[in-house]
Amino acid sequence: MKKLLLTLACVTAFGFAQAEEVTLDCTNPESLGVEKAAPGEATVASEFGTGNIKVTVVQGQDLSNGQELRFFTSAAGVVDLRTSAKGGAKGHTFTIATVNGQNITSIDFDAKNLTVTAAPGTLDGKSWSGDAASVVFTTTGAVNINKIVVNYGGAADTRKPAGLAFPQEKYTVVMGEAFTAPVLTKETTAAVTYSSDAEKVATVDAATGAVTIVGVGSARITATAAANDEYKEGTASYLLFVEDAALANAIYSGLSASADDWTIDNGSLPEGLTYVWTWDASYSYLKASAYKGSNYATSATVTSPEIDLTGCTGVELQFDQVGNFFKGNMQNDVKVLVSVNGGAFEALNVAPWPEVDGWNPWVTSKASLASFEGKKIKVQFLYTSTTERAGTWEIKNFIVSGNKSQGVTDVEAAEDAPAVYYNLQGVRVENPENGLYIKVQGNKTTKVYVK
């Protein structure tokens, strides 16, 4: 019996540890090494953890209105780890791993929402099971996590890492242009399979990793290699952004993150109504309505900033719209207008219009601006209503696109010329970070993604 006890002691001493359980309390971020934000604010952390468990976060889309995966403090002071589905947030990853390489066997989430995928292992509801030193969770919608309970144990996995890696974390391509998938590097001898989490945006050949662009949006392309006797299981991924061609050639774009540079004139509001036009930050669109318990008679406008078409050719306007409760009279009750060089507003011929009342489908409407090339314009949306009829008009993703002259072309940009950055709305940004920007250096203008 003494010999048996001595043997068990030696097994423990040489690293064959018993199972351990660690709880990550996301309601108490300071226990995880993260500063708690003030009520109504959030803290974005790239890494946090406690004990032998570390969580690494990589943000997916560059989203506004607090769509990052972050520790959010409510007005009441309650904290959770979250991202919102309202802005289309997806593609964030958080990797749960042991510091010393021991394998995780189960992870249980105390979560209001957990819209994620997991690799490797199996995710059943809010419980993960498997046998891996690290587990990658990828958000596909809303996430609200209060606690994460991690069980791990057994001998440390001495197999070598799979070593899967892509050259970059994010790529951007314009719809209609060719995209060559980045080359995956790996150390493992196991076969690699590829998958896409958004096949409406991009499909991928499971064996070769070749990508076919299907639509506008974002897709995470993931490479996975199974474990073998020499190498651990491994994954690597990159986020692919597919831009609308109009956005890639944008002279001005707006109404996707805010309407801050637009001017709202709600006119003379009748008693009982506080506004007609408003920006809905939850869903990122402009909204006009004169119904509040009953219909009100109104006339209200929202007007774009001045858009300079000097030196531009092939100019076109497009925006997304949807309308409801117009009772078949939408084109009579709302108008799209344009003003040239500060003059009077005149009707603009826009097509198509939503065919029927309803919240879906959204329609992408367009109008040629060829007759306004070389001029400075403002675009205005006019909403009217009566006591008999007060529809709801929603507008987003406003883009004026075309070919803009770069001016002098026989002088090359100096490599040491200072670089100036602008956001996609044309506003200069002193310290760009985490997003897509227009970079002007000398006479060279390019689009760059800043991490």
LORO-307785 format. One record per residue (C-alpha): residue in one letter; x, y, z. Coordinates in Angstrom, 2 decimals. Example, Ala and Ser with C-alpha at 12.3 -4.5 7.8 and 13.67 -1.06 7.14 Angstrom:
% LORO-307785
+------+---------+---------+---------+
: seba :      c1 :      c2 :      c3 :
+------+---------+---------+---------+
:    A :   12.30 :   -4.50 :    7.80 :
:    S :   13.67 :   -1.06 :    7.14 :
+------+---------+---------+---------+
END
This chain:
% LORO-307785
+------+---------+---------+---------+
: seba :      c1 :      c2 :      c3 :
+------+---------+---------+---------+
:    M :    0.00 :    0.00 :    0.00 :
:    K :    2.83 :    2.44 :    0.83 :
:    K :    4.43 :    1.71 :   -2.55 :
:    L :    1.16 :    2.51 :   -4.35 :
:    L :    0.74 :    5.80 :   -2.49 :
:    L :    4.31 :    6.76 :   -3.36 :
:    T :    3.65 :    6.05 :   -7.03 :
:    L :    0.56 :    8.29 :   -7.04 :
:    A :    2.53 :   11.06 :   -5.38 :
:    C :    5.20 :   10.84 :   -8.04 :
:    V :    2.60 :   11.02 :  -10.82 :
:    T :    1.24 :   14.22 :   -9.33 :
:    A :    4.68 :   15.70 :   -8.78 :
:    F :    5.69 :   15.17 :  -12.41 :
:    G :    2.79 :   17.17 :  -13.84 :
:    F :   -0.17 :   14.84 :  -14.10 :
:    A :   -2.35 :   17.31 :  -12.26 :
:    Q :   -5.87 :   16.76 :  -11.08 :
:    A :   -8.75 :   18.54 :  -12.79 :
:    E :   -9.07 :   22.23 :  -11.95 :
:    E :  -11.98 :   24.68 :  -12.29 :
:    V :  -11.60 :   28.42 :  -12.88 :
:    T :  -14.45 :   30.95 :  -13.01 :
:    L :  -14.05 :   34.15 :  -15.00 :
:    D :  -16.51 :   36.66 :  -13.57 :
:    C :  -17.26 :   39.11 :  -16.37 :
:    T :  -19.55 :   41.08 :  -14.04 :
:    N :  -16.40 :   41.96 :  -12.08 :
:    P :  -13.91 :   42.92 :  -14.81 :
:    E :  -11.34 :   44.14 :  -12.30 :
:    S :  -10.93 :   40.53 :  -11.12 :
:    L :   -9.85 :   39.75 :  -14.69 :
:    G :   -7.36 :   42.60 :  -14.94 :
:    V :   -9.76 :   44.94 :  -16.80 :
:    E :  -10.73 :   48.42 :  -15.68 :
:    K :  -14.46 :   48.83 :  -15.00 :
:    A :  -16.01 :   51.55 :  -17.16 :
:    A :  -18.33 :   54.27 :  -15.91 :
:    P :  -22.11 :   53.70 :  -16.23 :
:    G :  -23.15 :   53.81 :  -19.86 :
:    E :  -19.55 :   53.32 :  -21.03 :
:    A :  -17.45 :   50.30 :  -22.06 :
:    T :  -13.89 :   48.98 :  -21.82 :
:    V :  -12.41 :   47.15 :  -24.81 :
:    A :   -9.75 :   44.64 :  -23.73 :
:    S :   -7.58 :   42.54 :  -26.04 :
:    E :   -6.65 :   40.14 :  -23.24 :
:    F :   -7.94 :   39.22 :  -19.79 :
:    G :   -8.05 :   36.26 :  -17.43 :
:    T :   -7.28 :   34.81 :  -14.03 :
:    G :   -5.13 :   31.97 :  -12.73 :
:    N :   -4.20 :   29.50 :  -15.47 :
:    I :   -6.89 :   30.76 :  -17.87 :
:    K :   -6.29 :   33.54 :  -20.40 :
:    V :   -8.78 :   34.99 :  -22.92 :
:    T :   -7.53 :   36.73 :  -26.06 :
:    V :   -9.95 :   38.94 :  -28.04 :
:    V :   -9.65 :   39.91 :  -31.71 :
:    Q :  -12.26 :   42.40 :  -32.92 :
:    G :  -14.02 :   41.55 :  -36.17 :
:    Q :  -15.81 :   44.27 :  -38.09 :
:    D :  -14.89 :   47.88 :  -37.58 :
:    L :  -18.29 :   48.94 :  -36.26 :
:    S :  -19.56 :   52.15 :  -34.73 :
:    N :  -22.09 :   52.65 :  -31.92 :
:    G :  -20.23 :   50.35 :  -29.54 :
:    Q :  -20.42 :   47.15 :  -31.53 :
:    E :  -17.06 :   45.84 :  -30.33 :
:    L :  -16.83 :   42.82 :  -28.05 :
:    R :  -16.35 :   44.74 :  -24.81 :
:    F :  -17.10 :   44.99 :  -21.10 :
:    F :  -20.16 :   47.23 :  -20.91 :
:    T :  -21.38 :   48.93 :  -17.73 :
:    S :  -25.13 :   49.61 :  -17.66 :
:    A :  -26.69 :   52.75 :  -16.21 :
:    A :  -27.31 :   50.72 :  -13.04 :
:    G :  -23.62 :   49.79 :  -12.81 :
:    V :  -24.05 :   46.14 :  -13.92 :
:    V :  -21.31 :   44.77 :  -16.19 :
:    D :  -21.26 :   42.02 :  -18.80 :
:    L :  -19.08 :   40.99 :  -21.76 :
:    R :  -21.11 :   41.79 :  -24.85 :
:    T :  -21.54 :   42.65 :  -28.48 :
:    S :  -24.81 :   43.67 :  -30.08 :
:    A :  -26.47 :   42.05 :  -33.11 :
:    K :  -28.34 :   45.25 :  -34.00 :
:    G :  -25.41 :   46.65 :  -35.95 :
:    G :  -24.70 :   43.32 :  -37.61 :
:    A :  -21.79 :   42.61 :  -35.27 :
:    K :  -20.13 :   39.32 :  -36.05 :
:    G :  -16.69 :   37.91 :  -36.65 :
:    H :  -15.27 :   38.87 :  -33.25 :
:    T :  -13.23 :   36.01 :  -31.77 :
:    F :  -12.34 :   35.25 :  -28.17 :
:    T :   -9.90 :   32.43 :  -27.50 :
:    I :   -9.98 :   30.70 :  -24.11 :
:    A :   -6.70 :   28.94 :  -23.31 :
:    T :   -4.65 :   27.54 :  -20.46 :
:    V :   -1.39 :   29.31 :  -19.73 :
:    N :    0.56 :   26.12 :  -19.02 :
:    G :   -0.74 :   24.12 :  -21.99 :
:    Q :   -3.03 :   21.74 :  -20.10 :
:    N :   -6.13 :   20.71 :  -21.98 :
:    I :   -9.55 :   22.24 :  -21.38 :
:    T :  -12.32 :   19.66 :  -21.08 :
:    S :  -15.42 :   21.79 :  -20.55 :
:    I :  -16.55 :   25.42 :  -20.59 :
:    D :  -19.92 :   26.56 :  -19.25 :
:    F :  -21.30 :   30.04 :  -19.94 :
:    D :  -23.68 :   31.99 :  -17.72 :
:    A :  -25.00 :   34.15 :  -20.55 :
:    K :  -28.19 :   35.90 :  -21.62 :
:    N :  -27.09 :   35.61 :  -25.26 :
:    L :  -24.36 :   33.39 :  -26.72 :
:    T :  -24.57 :   33.51 :  -30.50 :
:    V :  -21.20 :   31.97 :  -31.32 :
:    T :  -19.47 :   29.06 :  -33.02 :
:    A :  -16.63 :   27.07 :  -31.45 :
:    A :  -13.54 :   25.27 :  -32.74 :
:    P :  -12.39 :   22.69 :  -31.85 :
:    G :  -14.84 :   20.67 :  -29.75 :
:    T :  -18.63 :   20.73 :  -29.45 :
:    L :  -20.83 :   23.63 :  -28.35 :
:    D :  -24.24 :   22.51 :  -27.08 :
:    G :  -26.28 :   25.55 :  -26.12 :
:    K :  -24.16 :   27.34 :  -23.55 :
:    S :  -21.84 :   24.43 :  -22.75 :
:    W :  -18.68 :   23.46 :  -24.60 :
:    S :  -16.96 :   20.06 :  -24.35 :
:    G :  -13.78 :   18.73 :  -25.88 :
:    D :  -10.09 :   18.24 :  -25.20 :
:    A :   -7.88 :   21.15 :  -26.26 :
:    A :   -5.43 :   23.61 :  -24.75 :
:    S :   -7.24 :   26.50 :  -26.47 :
:    V :  -10.74 :   27.02 :  -27.87 :
:    V :  -11.74 :   29.73 :  -30.36 :
:    F :  -15.26 :   31.18 :  -30.15 :
:    T :  -16.47 :   33.36 :  -33.06 :
:    T :  -19.48 :   35.67 :  -32.65 :
:    T :  -22.29 :   35.39 :  -35.19 :
:    G :  -24.73 :   37.68 :  -33.37 :
:    A :  -25.56 :   39.01 :  -29.92 :
:    V :  -23.40 :   38.04 :  -26.93 :
:    N :  -24.06 :   38.89 :  -23.26 :
:    I :  -21.82 :   36.87 :  -20.93 :
:    N :  -21.87 :   37.10 :  -17.12 :
:    K :  -19.55 :   34.24 :  -16.15 :
:    I :  -17.33 :   31.64 :  -17.84 :
:    V :  -16.53 :   28.44 :  -15.94 :
:    V :  -13.54 :   26.54 :  -17.35 :
:    N :  -12.54 :   22.98 :  -16.38 :
:    Y :   -9.11 :   21.69 :  -17.32 :
:    G :   -6.68 :   19.05 :  -16.12 :
:    G :   -4.53 :   16.06 :  -16.90 :
:    A :   -1.01 :   16.12 :  -18.24 :
:    A :    0.13 :   19.05 :  -20.31 :
:    D :   -0.13 :   18.43 :  -24.04 :
:    T :    3.46 :   18.09 :  -25.28 :
:    R :    2.56 :   17.89 :  -28.96 :
:    K :    3.80 :   20.74 :  -31.14 :
:    P :    1.49 :   23.58 :  -32.19 :
:    A :   -0.10 :   23.22 :  -35.61 :
:    G :    1.38 :   26.57 :  -36.63 :
:    L :   -1.46 :   27.68 :  -38.90 :
:    A :   -1.27 :   31.34 :  -39.92 :
:    F :   -2.41 :   33.76 :  -42.61 :
:    P :   -0.30 :   36.84 :  -43.51 :
:    Q :   -3.00 :   39.30 :  -42.33 :
:    E :   -6.06 :   39.29 :  -40.08 :
:    K :   -8.26 :   41.36 :  -42.45 :
:    Y :   -8.61 :   41.87 :  -46.21 :
:    T :  -10.82 :   44.22 :  -48.24 :
:    V :  -11.98 :   43.67 :  -51.83 :
:    V :  -14.39 :   45.57 :  -54.05 :
:    M :  -17.39 :   43.64 :  -55.35 :
:    G :  -16.69 :   42.63 :  -58.95 :
:    E :  -12.91 :   42.67 :  -58.59 :
:    A :  -10.77 :   39.53 :  -58.42 :
:    F :   -9.61 :   38.32 :  -55.03 :
:    T :   -6.73 :   35.91 :  -54.55 :
:    A :   -6.94 :   34.06 :  -51.26 :
:    P :   -3.91 :   34.57 :  -49.00 :
:    V :   -1.50 :   31.66 :  -48.66 :
:    L :   -1.76 :   29.69 :  -45.41 :
:    T :    1.46 :   28.66 :  -43.69 :
:    K :    1.51 :   25.64 :  -41.40 :
:    E :    3.79 :   23.34 :  -39.46 :
:    T :    1.41 :   20.43 :  -38.93 :
:    T :    1.48 :   17.40 :  -41.20 :
:    A :   -2.31 :   17.05 :  -40.96 :
:    A :   -4.62 :   17.99 :  -43.82 :
:    V :   -6.28 :   21.41 :  -43.72 :
:    T :   -9.95 :   22.16 :  -44.46 :
:    Y :  -11.41 :   25.61 :  -45.13 :
:    S :  -14.84 :   27.08 :  -44.34 :
:    S :  -16.74 :   30.38 :  -44.60 :
:    D :  -19.18 :   31.66 :  -41.98 :
:    A :  -21.10 :   33.78 :  -44.53 :
:    E :  -21.58 :   32.02 :  -47.85 :
:    K :  -23.85 :   34.83 :  -49.06 :
:    V :  -20.70 :   36.97 :  -49.05 :
:    A :  -17.94 :   34.49 :  -49.95 :
:    T :  -17.64 :   30.75 :  -50.51 :
:    V :  -14.41 :   28.81 :  -50.13 :
:    D :  -13.11 :   25.56 :  -51.57 :
:    A :  -12.83 :   23.21 :  -48.59 :
:    A :   -9.64 :   21.60 :  -49.88 :
:    T :   -7.71 :   24.44 :  -51.55 :
:    G :   -8.92 :   27.58 :  -49.75 :
:    A :   -9.75 :   29.33 :  -53.04 :
:    V :  -12.38 :   32.04 :  -52.42 :
:    T :  -15.32 :   33.05 :  -54.62 :
:    I :  -16.89 :   36.45 :  -53.90 :
:    V :  -20.70 :   36.28 :  -53.89 :
:    G :  -22.02 :   39.49 :  -52.30 :
:    V :  -21.32 :   42.62 :  -50.26 :
:    G :  -20.63 :   42.20 :  -46.54 :
:    S :  -18.07 :   40.36 :  -44.45 :
:    A :  -17.11 :   36.71 :  -44.06 :
:    R :  -14.61 :   34.95 :  -41.84 :
:    I :  -12.58 :   32.33 :  -43.68 :
:    T :  -11.25 :   29.65 :  -41.32 :
:    A :   -8.62 :   26.98 :  -41.87 :
:    T :   -8.71 :   23.95 :  -39.54 :
:    A :   -6.26 :   21.08 :  -39.09 :
:    A :   -7.09 :   18.02 :  -36.99 :
:    A :   -4.73 :   16.83 :  -34.27 :
:    N :   -2.38 :   13.91 :  -34.84 :
:    D :    0.31 :   12.17 :  -32.80 :
:    E :    2.88 :   14.90 :  -33.40 :
:    Y :    0.82 :   18.12 :  -33.70 :
:    K :   -2.09 :   19.66 :  -31.84 :
:    E :   -5.31 :   20.65 :  -33.59 :
:    G :   -5.04 :   24.15 :  -34.98 :
:    T :   -7.08 :   26.92 :  -36.58 :
:    A :   -6.35 :   30.21 :  -38.32 :
:    S :   -8.72 :   32.70 :  -39.90 :
:    Y :   -9.03 :   36.05 :  -41.60 :
:    L :  -11.93 :   38.46 :  -41.99 :
:    L :  -12.82 :   39.36 :  -45.58 :
:    F :  -14.68 :   42.63 :  -46.22 :
:    V :  -16.43 :   42.91 :  -49.60 :
:    E :  -17.25 :   46.53 :  -50.42 :
:    D :  -19.93 :   47.85 :  -52.70 :
:    A :  -18.21 :   49.21 :  -55.82 :
:    A :  -19.97 :   52.54 :  -55.25 :
:    L :  -18.42 :   52.83 :  -51.79 :
:    A :  -14.97 :   52.04 :  -53.17 :
:    N :  -15.35 :   55.02 :  -55.55 :
:    A :  -17.15 :   57.20 :  -53.05 :
:    I :  -16.89 :   60.95 :  -53.38 :
:    Y :  -19.10 :   61.20 :  -50.30 :
:    S :  -20.72 :   58.53 :  -48.13 :
:    G :  -22.90 :   58.88 :  -45.06 :
:    L :  -25.94 :   57.65 :  -43.12 :
:    S :  -24.23 :   54.40 :  -42.22 :
:    A :  -22.81 :   55.28 :  -38.80 :
:    S :  -24.45 :   58.62 :  -38.03 :
:    A :  -26.22 :   61.64 :  -39.50 :
:    D :  -24.06 :   64.16 :  -37.68 :
:    D :  -23.12 :   66.12 :  -40.82 :
:    W :  -26.73 :   66.28 :  -42.11 :
:    T :  -29.14 :   69.11 :  -41.26 :
:    I :  -32.60 :   68.24 :  -39.94 :
:    D :  -35.44 :   70.74 :  -40.29 :
:    N :  -38.62 :   69.39 :  -38.72 :
:    G :  -40.57 :   72.51 :  -39.65 :
:    S :  -43.39 :   73.81 :  -37.47 :
:    L :  -44.30 :   70.83 :  -35.33 :
:    P :  -47.94 :   70.45 :  -34.27 :
:    E :  -48.68 :   70.12 :  -30.58 :
:    G :  -48.16 :   66.54 :  -29.44 :
:    L :  -45.28 :   65.82 :  -31.83 :
:    T :  -41.64 :   66.38 :  -30.78 :
:    Y :  -39.88 :   65.47 :  -34.04 :
:    V :  -40.37 :   64.03 :  -37.52 :
:    W :  -36.83 :   63.17 :  -38.68 :
:    T :  -34.48 :   61.39 :  -36.30 :
:    W :  -31.38 :   59.20 :  -36.43 :
:    D :  -32.03 :   55.71 :  -35.03 :
:    A :  -28.66 :   54.75 :  -33.53 :
:    S :  -29.82 :   51.22 :  -32.68 :
:    Y :  -30.37 :   50.30 :  -36.32 :
:    S :  -28.22 :   52.95 :  -38.05 :
:    Y :  -30.75 :   54.67 :  -40.28 :
:    L :  -32.57 :   57.98 :  -40.70 :
:    K :  -36.24 :   57.73 :  -39.89 :
:    A :  -39.17 :   60.06 :  -40.60 :
:    S :  -42.62 :   59.60 :  -39.11 :
:    A :  -45.48 :   61.90 :  -38.08 :
:    Y :  -47.50 :   59.27 :  -36.26 :
:    K :  -47.68 :   59.37 :  -32.48 :
:    G :  -50.96 :   57.83 :  -31.39 :
:    S :  -52.57 :   59.60 :  -34.35 :
:    N :  -51.53 :   61.10 :  -37.68 :
:    Y :  -50.17 :   64.67 :  -37.80 :
:    A :  -49.87 :   67.01 :  -40.78 :
:    T :  -46.19 :   67.94 :  -41.28 :
:    S :  -43.53 :   68.90 :  -43.81 :
:    A :  -39.95 :   68.16 :  -42.77 :
:    T :  -36.57 :   67.84 :  -44.47 :
:    V :  -33.11 :   66.45 :  -43.87 :
:    T :  -30.27 :   67.84 :  -46.00 :
:    S :  -26.81 :   66.53 :  -46.82 :
:    P :  -23.64 :   68.56 :  -46.41 :
:    E :  -22.29 :   70.21 :  -49.56 :
:    I :  -20.85 :   67.60 :  -51.93 :
:    D :  -18.14 :   68.92 :  -54.27 :
:    L :  -18.32 :   67.33 :  -57.73 :
:    T :  -15.53 :   69.49 :  -59.17 :
:    G :  -13.39 :   67.37 :  -61.49 :
:    C :  -15.75 :   64.39 :  -61.18 :
:    T :  -17.18 :   62.23 :  -63.95 :
:    G :  -19.60 :   59.32 :  -64.06 :
:    V :  -21.28 :   60.54 :  -60.88 :
:    E :  -24.18 :   58.58 :  -59.41 :
:    L :  -26.18 :   58.71 :  -56.19 :
:    Q :  -27.50 :   55.66 :  -54.37 :
:    F :  -29.14 :   54.98 :  -51.02 :
:    D :  -31.18 :   52.26 :  -49.32 :
:    Q :  -34.79 :   52.98 :  -48.40 :
:    V :  -37.95 :   51.33 :  -47.12 :
:    G :  -41.41 :   52.74 :  -46.38 :
:    N :  -44.52 :   51.68 :  -44.51 :
:    F :  -48.04 :   52.97 :  -43.80 :
:    F :  -48.12 :   55.19 :  -46.91 :
:    K :  -51.20 :   53.35 :  -48.21 :
:    G :  -49.77 :   53.22 :  -51.70 :
:    N :  -48.93 :   56.94 :  -51.81 :
:    M :  -45.23 :   56.89 :  -50.91 :
:    Q :  -43.99 :   58.73 :  -54.03 :
:    N :  -46.59 :   61.46 :  -53.42 :
:    D :  -45.66 :   61.92 :  -49.76 :
:    V :  -41.84 :   61.85 :  -49.99 :
:    K :  -39.38 :   63.38 :  -52.45 :
:    V :  -35.65 :   63.42 :  -53.17 :
:    L :  -34.42 :   66.92 :  -54.08 :
:    V :  -31.13 :   68.47 :  -55.17 :
:    S :  -29.74 :   72.00 :  -54.90 :
:    V :  -26.93 :   73.30 :  -57.15 :
:    N :  -24.40 :   75.82 :  -55.85 :
:    G :  -26.74 :   76.93 :  -53.06 :
:    G :  -29.76 :   77.42 :  -55.29 :
:    A :  -33.35 :   76.24 :  -54.92 :
:    F :  -34.09 :   72.56 :  -54.41 :
:    E :  -35.57 :   70.68 :  -57.37 :
:    A :  -36.88 :   67.13 :  -57.69 :
:    L :  -34.39 :   64.39 :  -58.57 :
:    N :  -35.42 :   61.36 :  -60.62 :
:    V :  -34.78 :   58.35 :  -58.37 :
:    A :  -35.52 :   54.69 :  -59.11 :
:    P :  -36.60 :   52.17 :  -58.09 :
:    W :  -38.98 :   52.90 :  -55.23 :
:    P :  -40.38 :   50.34 :  -52.79 :
:    E :  -43.31 :   48.67 :  -54.54 :
:    V :  -45.43 :   48.01 :  -51.46 :
:    D :  -45.70 :   49.20 :  -47.87 :
:    G :  -43.69 :   47.10 :  -45.45 :
:    W :  -40.45 :   46.89 :  -43.50 :
:    N :  -38.90 :   44.57 :  -46.08 :
:    P :  -37.32 :   44.38 :  -48.49 :
:    W :  -34.99 :   47.35 :  -48.42 :
:    V :  -34.57 :   48.84 :  -51.89 :
:    T :  -31.33 :   50.31 :  -53.24 :
:    S :  -32.42 :   53.42 :  -55.18 :
:    K :  -30.18 :   55.26 :  -57.63 :
:    A :  -30.07 :   58.51 :  -59.62 :
:    S :  -27.67 :   59.82 :  -62.23 :
:    L :  -25.88 :   63.03 :  -61.25 :
:    A :  -24.21 :   63.47 :  -64.65 :
:    S :  -25.85 :   66.87 :  -65.18 :
:    F :  -24.34 :   68.15 :  -61.92 :
:    E :  -20.69 :   67.22 :  -62.62 :
:    G :  -18.30 :   70.05 :  -61.88 :
:    K :  -20.75 :   71.66 :  -59.46 :
:    K :  -21.38 :   71.69 :  -55.72 :
:    I :  -24.65 :   70.12 :  -54.63 :
:    K :  -26.76 :   69.28 :  -51.62 :
:    V :  -29.28 :   66.44 :  -51.55 :
:    Q :  -32.46 :   66.74 :  -49.52 :
:    F :  -35.08 :   64.22 :  -48.42 :
:    L :  -38.57 :   65.78 :  -48.07 :
:    Y :  -41.23 :   64.06 :  -45.95 :
:    T :  -44.88 :   65.19 :  -45.83 :
:    S :  -47.90 :   63.83 :  -44.00 :
:    T :  -51.57 :   64.61 :  -43.34 :
:    T :  -54.05 :   63.87 :  -40.59 :
:    E :  -55.35 :   61.04 :  -42.79 :
:    R :  -51.98 :   59.47 :  -43.61 :
:    A :  -48.55 :   59.56 :  -41.92 :
:    G :  -46.16 :   56.98 :  -43.29 :
:    T :  -42.75 :   55.94 :  -42.00 :
:    W :  -39.67 :   56.46 :  -44.21 :
:    E :  -36.30 :   54.92 :  -43.38 :
:    I :  -33.03 :   55.72 :  -45.22 :
:    K :  -29.45 :   54.48 :  -44.86 :
:    N :  -26.15 :   53.96 :  -46.74 :
:    F :  -26.15 :   57.17 :  -48.78 :
:    I :  -23.32 :   57.23 :  -51.36 :
:    V :  -22.31 :   59.61 :  -54.13 :
:    S :  -19.74 :   57.83 :  -56.28 :
:    G :  -17.75 :   58.56 :  -59.42 :
:    N :  -14.32 :   59.18 :  -60.83 :
:    K :  -12.56 :   62.09 :  -59.19 :
:    S :   -9.61 :   63.79 :  -60.84 :
:    Q :   -6.36 :   63.49 :  -58.90 :
:    G :   -5.08 :   66.81 :  -60.29 :
:    V :   -1.41 :   66.89 :  -61.29 :
:    T :   -0.36 :   63.44 :  -62.44 :
:    D :    3.19 :   63.98 :  -63.67 :
:    V :    4.66 :   64.47 :  -60.20 :
:    E :    5.22 :   61.36 :  -58.13 :
:    A :    4.38 :   61.41 :  -54.44 :
:    A :    7.46 :   61.68 :  -52.30 :
:    E :    7.84 :   58.70 :  -49.99 :
:    D :    8.74 :   61.01 :  -47.13 :
:    A :    5.77 :   63.35 :  -47.70 :
:    P :    3.50 :   63.62 :  -44.63 :
:    A :    0.46 :   61.34 :  -44.75 :
:    V :   -2.98 :   62.80 :  -44.04 :
:    Y :   -5.94 :   60.54 :  -43.20 :
:    Y :   -9.67 :   61.05 :  -43.79 :
:    N :  -12.63 :   58.86 :  -42.87 :
:    L :  -15.07 :   57.73 :  -45.57 :
:    Q :  -17.19 :   60.83 :  -44.90 :
:    G :  -14.24 :   63.04 :  -45.90 :
:    V :  -13.51 :   64.26 :  -42.37 :
:    R :   -9.83 :   64.54 :  -41.47 :
:    V :   -8.70 :   62.16 :  -38.71 :
:    E :   -5.58 :   63.01 :  -36.72 :
:    N :   -5.00 :   59.60 :  -35.13 :
:    P :   -6.72 :   56.88 :  -37.21 :
:    E :   -7.22 :   53.49 :  -35.61 :
:    N :   -9.22 :   50.31 :  -36.19 :
:    G :  -10.91 :   51.10 :  -39.48 :
:    L :  -10.89 :   51.93 :  -43.18 :
:    Y :   -9.49 :   55.36 :  -44.13 :
:    I :   -8.49 :   57.44 :  -47.14 :
:    K :   -4.74 :   58.18 :  -47.03 :
:    V :   -3.36 :   61.18 :  -48.93 :
:    Q :    0.43 :   61.37 :  -49.27 :
:    G :    1.81 :   63.89 :  -51.72 :
:    N :   -0.41 :   63.51 :  -54.80 :
:    K :   -1.19 :   59.86 :  -54.10 :
:    T :   -4.55 :   58.84 :  -52.66 :
:    T :   -5.17 :   55.30 :  -51.42 :
:    K :   -7.55 :   53.39 :  -49.15 :
:    V :   -5.87 :   51.76 :  -46.16 :
:    Y :   -7.06 :   49.63 :  -43.25 :
:    V :   -5.57 :   50.78 :  -39.94 :
:    K :   -5.40 :   48.16 :  -37.19 :
+------+---------+---------+---------+
END
